[in-house]
Amino acid sequence: MTPNTIDNVTPTFAESNFLAQRPIPPGLQRFLAKRGITSPEQLNERMQFAPRIRWRRPR
């Protein structure tokens, strides 16, 4: 089994059709703007280094 590297598992945040299909909600935009992120490209760069989120099935 290959290790979960960003390359072989996750598309970059904007590529996953999340950003393609809906605009970033205003609340999230404000939240990101405070951190100096104004464009999907910048968000992408940040997301590359974000810890992977592991989903667990709720019991």
TIMAR-996868 format. One record per atom (N, C-alpha, C, O): atom name; residue number from 0; residue in one letter; x, y, z. Coordinates in steps of 0.1 Angstrom, whole numbers, plus 5000, padded with zeros to 4 digits. Each point is the difference from the previous one (the first is absolute). Layout:
N
+-------+-----+--------+------+------+------+
! atome ! num ! residu !    u !    v !    w !
+-------+-----+--------+------+------+------+
!    CA ! NUM !      a !    X !    Y !    Z !
...
+-------+-----+--------+------+------+------+
***
This chain:
59
+-------+-----+--------+------+------+------+
! atome ! num ! residu !    u !    v !    w !
+-------+-----+--------+------+------+------+
!     N !   0 !      m ! 5009 ! 4988 ! 5000 !
!    CA !   0 !      m ! 4991 ! 5012 ! 5000 !
!     C !   0 !      m ! 5009 ! 5012 ! 5000 !
!     O !   0 !      m ! 5009 ! 5002 ! 5008 !
!     N !   1 !      t ! 4988 ! 5008 ! 4983 !
!    CA !   1 !      t ! 5008 ! 5012 ! 4999 !
!     C !   1 !      t ! 4997 ! 5009 ! 5012 !
!     O !   1 !      t ! 4989 ! 5001 ! 5005 !
!     N !   2 !      p ! 5021 ! 5006 ! 5000 !
!    CA !   2 !      p ! 4998 ! 5010 ! 5010 !
!     C !   2 !      p ! 4991 ! 5011 ! 4995 !
!     O !   2 !      p ! 5000 ! 5003 ! 4988 !
!     N !   3 !      n ! 4992 ! 5003 ! 5021 !
!    CA !   3 !      n ! 4991 ! 5011 ! 4995 !
!     C !   3 !      n ! 5008 ! 5013 ! 4999 !
!     O !   3 !      n ! 5000 ! 5008 ! 5009 !
!     N !   4 !      t ! 5006 ! 4993 ! 4980 !
!    CA !   4 !      t ! 5007 ! 5013 ! 4997 !
!     C !   4 !      t ! 4990 ! 5009 ! 4994 !
!     O !   4 !      t ! 4990 ! 4996 ! 4994 !
!     N !   5 !      i ! 5012 ! 5017 ! 5006 !
!    CA !   5 !      i ! 4991 ! 5009 ! 4994 !
!     C !   5 !      i ! 4998 ! 4997 ! 4985 !
!     O !   5 !      i ! 4990 ! 5002 ! 4995 !
!     N !   6 !      d ! 5021 ! 4994 ! 4999 !
!    CA !   6 !      d ! 5000 ! 4998 ! 4986 !
!     C !   6 !      d ! 4990 ! 4989 ! 4996 !
!     O !   6 !      d ! 4992 ! 5001 ! 4991 !
!     N !   7 !      n ! 5009 ! 4987 ! 5016 !
!    CA !   7 !      n ! 4993 ! 4989 ! 4995 !
!     C !   7 !      n ! 4986 ! 4999 ! 5005 !
!     O !   7 !      n ! 4992 ! 4992 ! 4996 !
!     N !   8 !      v ! 5004 ! 5017 ! 5014 !
!    CA !   8 !      v ! 4987 ! 4999 ! 5005 !
!     C !   8 !      v ! 4991 ! 5012 ! 4998 !
!     O !   8 !      v ! 4989 ! 4998 ! 4994 !
!     N !   9 !      t ! 5016 ! 5014 ! 5010 !
!    CA !   9 !      t ! 4991 ! 5011 ! 4999 !
!     C !   9 !      t ! 5003 ! 5009 ! 4989 !
!     O !   9 !      t ! 5011 ! 5004 ! 4997 !
!     N !  10 !      p ! 4979 ! 5000 ! 4995 !
!    CA !  10 !      p ! 5002 ! 5011 ! 4991 !
!     C !  10 !      p ! 5002 ! 5013 ! 5009 !
!     O !  10 !      p ! 4996 ! 5000 ! 5011 !
!     N !  11 !      t ! 5010 ! 5010 ! 4983 !
!    CA !  11 !      t ! 5001 ! 5012 ! 5008 !
!     C !  11 !      t ! 4986 ! 5005 ! 5003 !
!     O !  11 !      t ! 4990 ! 4996 ! 4993 !
!     N !  12 !      f ! 5009 ! 5012 ! 5017 !
!    CA !  12 !      f ! 4987 ! 5004 ! 5006 !
!     C !  12 !      f ! 4991 ! 5006 ! 4989 !
!     O !  12 !      f ! 4988 ! 4996 ! 4999 !
!     N !  13 !      a ! 5017 ! 5013 ! 4992 !
!    CA !  13 !      a ! 4992 ! 5006 ! 4990 !
!     C !  13 !      a ! 4997 ! 4990 ! 4989 !
!     O !  13 !      a ! 4989 ! 5002 ! 4993 !
!     N !  14 !      e ! 5019 ! 4989 ! 5004 !
!    CA !  14 !      e ! 4998 ! 4990 ! 4990 !
!     C !  14 !      e ! 4988 ! 4991 ! 5003 !
!     O !  14 !      e ! 4992 ! 4996 ! 4992 !
!     N !  15 !      s ! 5008 ! 5000 ! 5021 !
!    CA !  15 !      s ! 4989 ! 4991 ! 5003 !
!     C !  15 !      s ! 4988 ! 5009 ! 4997 !
!     O !  15 !      s ! 5001 ! 5012 ! 5003 !
!     N !  16 !      n ! 4989 ! 4983 ! 4991 !
!    CA !  16 !      n ! 4990 ! 5009 ! 4994 !
!     C !  16 !      n ! 4992 ! 5008 ! 5010 !
!     O !  16 !      n ! 4990 ! 5007 ! 4996 !
!     N !  17 !      f ! 5014 ! 4992 ! 5016 !
!    CA !  17 !      f ! 4994 ! 5008 ! 5011 !
!     C !  17 !      f ! 5000 ! 5015 ! 4996 !
!     O !  17 !      f ! 4990 ! 5006 ! 5000 !
!     N !  18 !      l ! 5022 ! 5000 ! 4997 !
!    CA !  18 !      l ! 5000 ! 5014 ! 4997 !
!     C !  18 !      l ! 4995 ! 5003 ! 4986 !
!     O !  18 !      l ! 4995 ! 5010 ! 4997 !
!     N !  19 !      a ! 5006 ! 4980 ! 4994 !
!    CA !  19 !      a ! 4996 ! 5002 ! 4986 !
!     C !  19 !      a ! 4985 ! 5002 ! 5000 !
!     O !  19 !      a ! 4995 ! 5008 ! 4992 !
!     N !  20 !      q ! 4997 ! 4984 ! 5017 !
!    CA !  20 !      q ! 4986 ! 5001 ! 4999 !
!     C !  20 !      q ! 4993 ! 5011 ! 5008 !
!     O !  20 !      q ! 4990 ! 5005 ! 4996 !
!     N !  21 !      r ! 5016 ! 4998 ! 5015 !
!    CA !  21 !      r ! 4994 ! 5011 ! 5008 !
!     C !  21 !      r ! 5010 ! 5010 ! 5004 !
!     O !  21 !      r ! 5011 ! 4997 ! 5002 !
!     N !  22 !      p ! 4984 ! 5016 ! 4998 !
!    CA !  22 !      p ! 5009 ! 5010 ! 5005 !
!     C !  22 !      p ! 5003 ! 4998 ! 5015 !
!     O !  22 !      p ! 4992 ! 4993 ! 5007 !
!     N !  23 !      i ! 5019 ! 5012 ! 4998 !
!    CA !  23 !      i ! 5003 ! 4999 ! 5014 !
!     C !  23 !      i ! 4989 ! 5009 ! 5008 !
!     O !  23 !      i ! 4998 ! 5011 ! 4996 !
!     N !  24 !      p ! 4996 ! 4983 ! 5014 !
!    CA !  24 !      p ! 4990 ! 5008 ! 5007 !
!     C !  24 !      p ! 5006 ! 5012 ! 5007 !
!     O !  24 !      p ! 5012 ! 5000 ! 5004 !
!     N !  25 !      p ! 4980 ! 5011 ! 4997 !
!    CA !  25 !      p ! 5005 ! 5013 ! 5005 !
!     C !  25 !      p ! 5007 ! 4998 ! 5014 !
!     O !  25 !      p ! 5010 ! 5007 ! 5002 !
!     N !  26 !      g ! 4984 ! 4985 ! 5006 !
!    CA !  26 !      g ! 5006 ! 4999 ! 5014 !
!     C !  26 !      g ! 5014 ! 4994 ! 4999 !
!     O !  26 !      g ! 5009 ! 5004 ! 5007 !
!     N !  27 !      l ! 4992 ! 4986 ! 4984 !
!    CA !  27 !      l ! 5013 ! 4994 ! 4999 !
!     C !  27 !      l ! 5010 ! 5009 ! 4993 !
!     O !  27 !      l ! 5012 ! 5001 ! 5003 !
!     N !  28 !      q ! 4983 ! 5007 ! 4988 !
!    CA !  28 !      q ! 5009 ! 5010 ! 4993 !
!     C !  28 !      q ! 5005 ! 5010 ! 5011 !
!     O !  28 !      q ! 5012 ! 5004 ! 4999 !
!     N !  29 !      r ! 4979 ! 5001 ! 5010 !
!    CA !  29 !      r ! 5005 ! 5009 ! 5010 !
!     C !  29 !      r ! 5010 ! 4994 ! 5009 !
!     O !  29 !      r ! 5010 ! 5006 ! 5003 !
!     N !  30 !      f ! 4988 ! 4981 ! 5001 !
!    CA !  30 !      f ! 5009 ! 4993 ! 5008 !
!     C !  30 !      f ! 5013 ! 4999 ! 4993 !
!     O !  30 !      f ! 5011 ! 5001 ! 5007 !
!     N !  31 !      l ! 4989 ! 4995 ! 4980 !
!    CA !  31 !      l ! 5013 ! 4999 ! 4993 !
!     C !  31 !      l ! 5007 ! 5013 ! 4998 !
!     O !  31 !      l ! 5012 ! 5001 ! 5001 !
!     N !  32 !      a ! 4980 ! 5010 ! 4997 !
!    CA !  32 !      a ! 5006 ! 5013 ! 4997 !
!     C !  32 !      a ! 5008 ! 5005 ! 5012 !
!     O !  32 !      a ! 5010 ! 5006 ! 4998 !
!     N !  33 !      k ! 4985 ! 4990 ! 5014 !
!    CA !  33 !      k ! 5007 ! 5004 ! 5012 !
!     C !  33 !      k ! 5014 ! 4994 ! 5000 !
!     O !  33 !      k ! 5009 ! 5005 ! 5007 !
!     N !  34 !      r ! 4992 ! 4983 ! 4987 !
!    CA !  34 !      r ! 5012 ! 4993 ! 4999 !
!     C !  34 !      r ! 5008 ! 5003 ! 4987 !
!     O !  34 !      r ! 5010 ! 4993 ! 4997 !
!     N !  35 !      g ! 4985 ! 5017 ! 4996 !
!    CA !  35 !      g ! 5008 ! 5005 ! 4988 !
!     C !  35 !      g ! 4997 ! 4991 ! 4988 !
!     O !  35 !      g ! 5009 ! 5000 ! 4991 !
!     N !  36 !      i ! 4981 ! 4992 ! 5009 !
!    CA !  36 !      i ! 4997 ! 4992 ! 4988 !
!     C !  36 !      i ! 4988 ! 5006 ! 4992 !
!     O !  36 !      i ! 4989 ! 5000 ! 5006 !
!     N !  37 !      t ! 5014 ! 5004 ! 4982 !
!    CA !  37 !      t ! 4989 ! 5006 ! 4993 !
!     C !  37 !      t ! 4996 ! 4993 ! 4987 !
!     O !  37 !      t ! 4989 ! 5003 ! 4995 !
!     N !  38 !      s ! 5019 ! 4987 ! 5000 !
!    CA !  38 !      s ! 4997 ! 4993 ! 4988 !
!     C !  38 !      s ! 5000 ! 4985 ! 5002 !
!     O !  38 !      s ! 5008 ! 4996 ! 5009 !
!     N !  39 !      p ! 4985 ! 4997 ! 4983 !
!    CA !  39 !      p ! 5001 ! 4985 ! 5001 !
!     C !  39 !      p ! 5014 ! 4995 ! 4998 !
!     O !  39 !      p ! 5003 ! 4990 ! 5006 !
!     N !  40 !      e ! 5005 ! 5017 ! 4986 !
!    CA !  40 !      e ! 5014 ! 4996 ! 4998 !
!     C !  40 !      e ! 5008 ! 5000 ! 5013 !
!     O !  40 !      e ! 5007 ! 4991 ! 5004 !
!     N !  41 !      q ! 4991 ! 5020 ! 5003 !
!    CA !  41 !      q ! 5007 ! 5002 ! 5013 !
!     C !  41 !      q ! 4995 ! 4989 ! 5010 !
!     O !  41 !      q ! 5007 ! 4994 ! 5007 !
!     N !  42 !      l ! 4980 ! 5003 ! 4992 !
!    CA !  42 !      l ! 4994 ! 4990 ! 5009 !
!     C !  42 !      l ! 5006 ! 4987 ! 4997 !
!     O !  42 !      l ! 5003 ! 4992 ! 5009 !
!     N !  43 !      n ! 4999 ! 5005 ! 4978 !
!    CA !  43 !      n ! 5006 ! 4988 ! 4996 !
!     C !  43 !      n ! 5014 ! 4998 ! 5006 !
!     O !  43 !      n ! 5003 ! 4990 ! 5005 !
!     N !  44 !      e ! 5005 ! 5021 ! 4994 !
!    CA !  44 !      e ! 5014 ! 4999 ! 5005 !
!     C !  44 !      e ! 5000 ! 4997 ! 5015 !
!     O !  44 !      e ! 5008 ! 4992 ! 5005 !
!     N !  45 !      r ! 4982 ! 5014 ! 5002 !
!    CA !  45 !      r ! 5000 ! 4997 ! 5015 !
!     C !  45 !      r ! 4995 ! 4986 ! 5002 !
!     O !  45 !      r ! 5005 ! 4993 ! 5009 !
!     N !  46 !      m ! 4985 ! 5002 ! 4983 !
!    CA !  46 !      m ! 4994 ! 4987 ! 5003 !
!     C !  46 !      m ! 5010 ! 4989 ! 4998 !
!     O !  46 !      m ! 4999 ! 4989 ! 5005 !
!     N !  47 !      q ! 5011 ! 5013 ! 4986 !
!    CA !  47 !      q ! 5010 ! 4990 ! 4998 !
!     C !  47 !      q ! 5007 ! 4996 ! 5012 !
!     O !  47 !      q ! 5004 ! 4988 ! 5002 !
!     N !  48 !      f ! 4997 ! 5021 ! 5008 !
!    CA !  48 !      f ! 5008 ! 4997 ! 5012 !
!     C !  48 !      f ! 4990 ! 4997 ! 5012 !
!     O !  48 !      f ! 5005 ! 4997 ! 5011 !
!     N !  49 !      a ! 4982 ! 5003 ! 4986 !
!    CA !  49 !      a ! 4991 ! 4998 ! 5011 !
!     C !  49 !      a ! 5000 ! 4985 ! 5004 !
!     O !  49 !      a ! 5003 ! 4992 ! 4991 !
!     N !  50 !      p ! 4995 ! 5005 ! 5022 !
!    CA !  50 !      p ! 5000 ! 4986 ! 5004 !
!     C !  50 !      p ! 4988 ! 4993 ! 4993 !
!     O !  50 !      p ! 4990 ! 5006 ! 4998 !
!     N !  51 !      r ! 5012 ! 4982 ! 4998 !
!    CA !  51 !      r ! 4989 ! 4993 ! 4994 !
!     C !  51 !      r ! 4989 ! 4998 ! 5010 !
!     O !  51 !      r ! 5002 ! 4997 ! 5012 !
!     N !  52 !      i ! 4986 ! 5004 ! 4984 !
!    CA !  52 !      i ! 4988 ! 4998 ! 5009 !
!     C !  52 !      i ! 4996 ! 4985 ! 4998 !
!     O !  52 !      i ! 4998 ! 4995 ! 4989 !
!     N !  53 !      r ! 5002 ! 4998 ! 5022 !
!    CA !  53 !      r ! 4996 ! 4986 ! 4999 !
!     C !  53 !      r ! 4985 ! 4999 ! 5004 !
!     O !  53 !      r ! 4997 ! 5003 ! 5012 !
!     N !  54 !      w ! 4995 ! 4991 ! 4980 !
!    CA !  54 !      w ! 4986 ! 4998 ! 5003 !
!     C !  54 !      w ! 4998 ! 4987 ! 5007 !
!     O !  54 !      w ! 5006 ! 4990 ! 4996 !
!     N !  55 !      r ! 4986 ! 5011 ! 5015 !
!    CA !  55 !      r ! 4997 ! 4987 ! 5006 !
!     C !  55 !      r ! 4985 ! 4999 ! 5000 !
!     O !  55 !      r ! 4993 ! 5009 ! 5001 !
!     N !  56 !      r ! 5002 ! 4979 ! 4996 !
!    CA !  56 !      r ! 4986 ! 4997 ! 5000 !
!     C !  56 !      r ! 4995 ! 5002 ! 5014 !
!     O !  56 !      r ! 5005 ! 4994 ! 5010 !
!     N !  57 !      p ! 4984 ! 5014 ! 4992 !
!    CA !  57 !      p ! 4994 ! 5002 ! 5013 !
!     C !  57 !      p ! 4995 ! 4987 ! 5005 !
!     O !  57 !      p ! 4995 ! 4992 ! 4992 !
!     N !  58 !      r ! 5005 ! 5005 ! 5021 !
!    CA !  58 !      r ! 4995 ! 4987 ! 5005 !
!     C !  58 !      r ! 4985 ! 5001 ! 5000 !
!     O !  58 !      r ! 4993 ! 4990 ! 5004 !
+-------+-----+--------+------+------+------+
***
